[in-house]
Amino acid sequence: MGAHELHPDPARDGGGRSARPEGIVVGVDGSDHGQCALVWAAREAERRRRPLHIVTAYSVPIFAASGLDGGYATVDDSVIREGAEAILQHAVDKVAAYNIDVSASVENGDASGVLLDLSESAELLVVGTRGRGGFVGRLLGSVSSAMPAHAKCVTVTVPLICADRLGEPTQDKHIRAEQAKAGRGPVENVVVVGVDGSEQARVAVLEAAAQAERLAAPLRVVCAVPQYSGSLAWVPAPMDREALFADIQVQLKAGVAWLQSHYPGLTIETRLLDGSPVDVLVEASRHVELVVVGTRGRGGFTGMLLGSTSDGVLHHAKSPVMVVPDREDPRLADRVSFGPMLGAS
């Protein structure tokens, strides 16, 4: 078994600051959403043979004082902190059976700020799609939408609809109704990655390939082409779209050859689909292990993810969603030698 270490005091190193965790960091708040994120993170830590750090955060409320003296007052944080520590201990106990090293901490501060700070040293950051609300609950919810856009490391959001596949119970009536409606269809051991021709999408493809190897799963590279709109609506659609699809197929084939050179043992397939990239991505998520996207791009999957549709993608996906931040990767340098690239002039 791995080592387990609980740190309820954020000033434990004597300098008023927590030691910076490495490996996989997961945010919990006691909700079912947080439990799903915790289980997924523990499994991933075991796959990667990396330590798991569990964190929960709370903020002490400040309110305006009434009366003639005016000013502001704060409440005693002892009760809030005790509740956060109980949540943390329950999370540590829950992952005790995994063969991983576990550490945990309660952090006092804004949840978004705490997680962004931890992302600077973490390898992977995992959160649920939403939580309880309130002080501890702020760790999830809007934070799960904000993290992918600003985190320094790769992030994964785990929706509550994944409770069944993770073996976790949930009493959420909306989720239970959705599960009943969808039935218990099989989940393919497949990693899906969305591409749109941007270099950032190629960074996401490399991360997706690494994840597919960890899962011993095939990688499915998906490119969706939306219908023309606005100034391009007059273009003769049948003829031009056929040419466009043929051109993209050539570029996808070249991209697969490049990716295969870096992951020779990986099974890679491509799918070129007609439709809204976000709709295609959400639909693909219903029956696969993981969907991977980049943080920004040319307007396809990645370009739309962190714009106005970010909540729709992250909160309506039926599988965990991995978001890969923009970063340098030396393997991008040899892509051009394998043939034409999507979006290249």
N, C-alpha and C positions, 0 to 999 in steps of 0.2 A: 504494500500500500504506500501511497505517497504521504508526504509530510503535511500536516494541517496546522495552520498558525492563524490565530484570531487576534486582530488589533482593534479594539474598540476606541482607542485613543488616537486621534489624528496627529498628535504631537509626540508620538512614541519614540522618535529618534533623538529626542532631547533638544532639537533645534526648532521645534514648533512646526515641523513639516514632515509629512509621511515620506517613507522611502518610496522611490518611484518603481512601480511594478513593471515587469517585463512579461512576455508571453501573452496570454489571453486575459482580457479584462471584461467582466460582465457586470452590468448594473442590475440591481434587484430592488424591489420595493414591497415585497410581500404579496403582490397580486398574482393571479394566474398567468398573466402575460410575462411577468418577471420570472416565474417558475419555468415557463417554456424556454425563455432565453437562457436561464441557468442550465437546464438539462442539455440544450444544444451546445452551449459553451463547454460544458464538462466533457461531452463526447468529443468535441473538436480538440480540446486540450489533450485528451487521451490519444486521438489519432496523430496529432503532431508531436506528442511527447514533450509538451510544453507546460509550464506552470499556469495555474488558474488563479486570478485575483478577483475576489468578489467585493463589490463596493456598493454601499448605499449612502445617500446624502440627504441632509435636511438643512433647512434654513430656519432661523429663529425669527418669528414675526415681529415687526415693529409697528406700533400704532400710535396715533396722535392722542395725547392725554387730554382729558376734558377737565374743565374747571378753570379757575382764575390763573393757576400757575402756568398753564399751557405747556408747550414742549412735547417731547416724545418719550415713550416708555417701551421697554422690551419685556417679554415674559421669561420666566425661568425655563431653561431648555432641558432640565433634567428629565421630565416626563417624555418629551419628544425623543430625547437621546436614548432613553431606556427602550422605547418602542423600536427605534432604529437598530439598536444592539440585538434585540430579540429577533428581528427580521434577519439580521446578519447571521446569528447563530443557527437559526433554522436552515438557512441556505447552506452553511458549512456542513451541517449534519446531513442534508439531503444528498450531497455529493461525496460523502465519506467512503462509499463503496468503489469509487473510481480510482484507478491506479495513477493518480496525478498528485503533484504537489499543490497544495491549496493555501492561499493566504487571504485575508479579508480585512476590510477597514470601514469604519463609519467616518464620513467626511462632513464637516460643517461648512456649508456653502451652497451656492447655486449649483444645481445638478448639471446644467449644461457646462458651466465653467469647470466643474470638477472633472467631468468626463473628457472634455477637450484637453485639460491639463494632463490627464493620464494617457491620452492618445499619443502624446509626444514620445513616450518610451514604450508603449504597448506594441505588440505585433498585430493584434486583432482586438476590436472592441465590439461587444455584443450587447444588444438591448432588445426589449420587447417593443411592440408597436404602440402600446399605451398602457397606462397603469391606473392606480387608485385615484390620483388627484391628491390635493393637500400638499403637505410639506415633503414627506418622504416620497409620495407618489409623483412628485415633479421629476424624478429621475427618468420616468418614462413619459409617454404622451408626446408633447411637442418636441421633447428632446430627441426622440427617435427620428424625427424629420430633420432636425437641425444638425445632428451629428454627422451624417454623411457629407454634408456640404462643407464642413469646417474641420473635421477630424484629420489628424496627421497620419493616421494609419487606416488600414482597411476596416470597414465596419460591416456588421451583419445585423439586420433587424429580423426578429422571429415573430410572425403573427400568431395570435391565439388559435387560429384555425388549424395550426400544426399540432395542437395538443394531442389529437388522436395518434398521429404518426410518431410522436415522442413518448407515448404511453402516459400522458398526463391527463388527469380529470379536469373538467371545467364545469362550473355551474352557470356560466354566461348564457342566458336564454337565446340571445341572438346567434351566438356561435353554435350552440346545440341545434338550433333550427336549421342553420346553414349546413351543418354536418349531416343532419338527417336528410335534407333535400339533396345533397350531393352524393350521399351514400358513401360506402367505404371502398372506393375504387383503388386499384393498385397504384403505388408511387414508383415510377421508373427511377432506377439508380442512374440518373443522367444529370449533368450540369449544363445549364443553358446560359449562353452569354450573348448579349445583344451588341451588334456592331453597326456603325454608321459611317465608316470611312475616316474617322478622326484618329489621330495618333493616340489620344486618350483611350479610345476604344481598343486599340491594340495593346495598351498597357493592361486594360481589363481582361483581354483575351489571355494574356500570359498568366495572370493571376488565376483565371478560371481554369486554365490547363493544369496548373499546379494543384488546385483544389480537386479537379477531376482525378488526378493521379492518387491523391490521398484517399479518395472515396472508391478507388478502383472502378471508376465510372467512365462511360463515353462522354465526350464533350460535343455539345450541339451548338454550332455557331449560327445565329439567326440574324437575318437582315430583313427589315420590313420596309416596304415602300408605300407611303400614303398616297391617296389620290391627289391629283393636282388641284390647287385652289388659288384664289386670288389672281395675280397677274399671269399665272401659267394655266389658268382654266381653259384658255382658248386652244391649247396645244392639241393636235389630233391624237387623242389618247391611245387608241388601239395600236397604231403604227409606232408611235414614239415609246410607249411603254414596253412593247415587245423588244425594241432595240435597247432600251434602258436595262431591262431584265437580263438580256443576253450579255451586255457589257458588265453588269454587276456579277454575273455568274463567273465570268473569266477572272475577275478580280478576287472573288471569294476563293476560287480554286488556287490562285497564286498565294493568297493569304494562308490557306491551309498547308500548302507546301512549305512555307516559311515556318509556321508553327510546328509542323511535324519534324522539322530539322532540330528544333529545340526540345521536343517531346516525342522522340521516335517510337516509343512504346504505347502512345496514347491513341485510342480510337477517336477519330474526329469526323463529324458529319456537318453539312451545311444545309440550311433551309432559307430560301428566298421567298418571302411571303408578301402578299398584296394586302395592305390594310394599315390601320393606325399602329405605329410602333408600341405605344403604351398598351393598347388593347391586346395586341399580339403577345406582349410580354406577360400581362396578367393571365391570359388564357393558358400560355405555356406553363405558368407556375402551378397550375392545378395538379399536375401529375408528375412533377420532377422533384429531385432533392433540393435543388438550389438554382436561383437565377442570379446572374452576375452582370453588373453594369458599371460604367465609369461615372465620374462626377460631372463631366461636361463633354460636349462633342459638337457635331455639326448640325444637330437638329433632329437626329433620329432617336434611338433609345436614350443615349446619354444626354443629348441636348435637352430632352424633354423631362428627364428624371427630376432634376433639381430646379425646374422652373415651376410653372403654375400647376403642373400635374404631379408634383412630388408626393403629396399626400395620397393621391389616387393610386400611384404605383406602390408605394411602401405599405399603405394600409389595406389595399385590396388584393395584393398578391397572396397566393395560397401556399406559397413556400417561403422559406427564408430568402432574403434578398441581400446579396453581398455588393457593397459599393466600394469601388477601388479609386482612391484619390489620384490626382494627376501627379506624376513623378517621373524621374529619369530612369531609363532602363537601357543598358548597353546593348541588349538584344534587338532593340528597335533599329539599330544601325544597318543591319544586313537585310532588312525587309525588302528594300528596293531591288535587290539582286534576284528576287524570286518572281518578279513580274509586276504588272500594273497594280496600283493600289486604289482602293475606293476613295474617291474624292480628290485624287491627285491630279494636278494639271498636266 
